[in-house]
Amino acid sequence: MEGERDNASMTYLVALAFLAILASLGTALFFMMKDGRQGQPKTSHMARALAFRVGFSVLLFICLLIAWKLGYIQPTGIPSGA
């Protein structure tokens, strides 16, 4: 029962991280399309959103490594055809 709860919480953590990454990409796209129009000066909102995306990706990778080391997730590997 304990292992199932850990797997469910890891699934939610990974899903939340992917949603944060996608939201950050969407925000960067929005600011890329919006900034600099009609003579307005460009802002650094797009660069900040992309920096958050990189941060979320690194955080997700570190969390996956920690979960693997603690035994919360197990690698399954790719079966060899031999």
N, C-alpha and C positions, 0 to 999 in steps of 0.2 A: 504494500500500500504506500509506503514511504517513497519508493522509487518511482511510482506512477505520478505522485504529486510533484516530485522533482522534475520529471520529464515534462509535465504540463507547465510548470513555471518556466522552464527553459524555452519551451515553445512560445509562450507568451512574451518572454524577454526578446527572443529573436524576431518575432513578428512585430513587436513594438519598435525595435531598432530599425527594421526594414521600413516601417511606416515613417519613422523620423527621417531616414535617408531620402525617401521619396518626397516627403514634404519639403525638405531642404532643397531638393532639386527643382521642385515646382516653384518654390519661392525665388530661386535664382533665375528661373525662366521668366517669371513675372517681372522681376526687376530688370532683366536684360531687355525685355520688350518695352518697358515703361520709361526707363531712365534715358535722358538725352533727347527726348522728343520736344518739339516746339521750342527749341532754343534753351531749354532748361539745362543746367549743368548736370553732369553725370555724378552719381553718388557711389559709395562703396558697398551698397546693400548686396549686390550680386556676389561680390568677392567674399563678403562675410557669410552669406548663405552657403557658398561652395566650401568655405573653410569649416563651417559646421558639419557639412556632409562628410568631409574627410575625417573630422573628429568623431562623428557617429560611426563611421566605418571602422576606424581604428579601435574604438571602444567595443564594437561588436566582435571584432577579431580577438581582442584580449579577453573578453568575457567567454568566448567559445574555447579559447585555450585553457582558461582557468576551470571551466566546467569539465573539460576533458581530463585535466590533471586531477580534479577532485572526484572523478568517476561519475559525474552526473550524466554525461553522454559517452557513448562508445562508438569508435569508428567502425564502419562495416566493410570498408574497402571495396575495390572493384574486382569482381570475380575474374580469374584468368580463364581464358578459353582452352587451356591445355588440359 
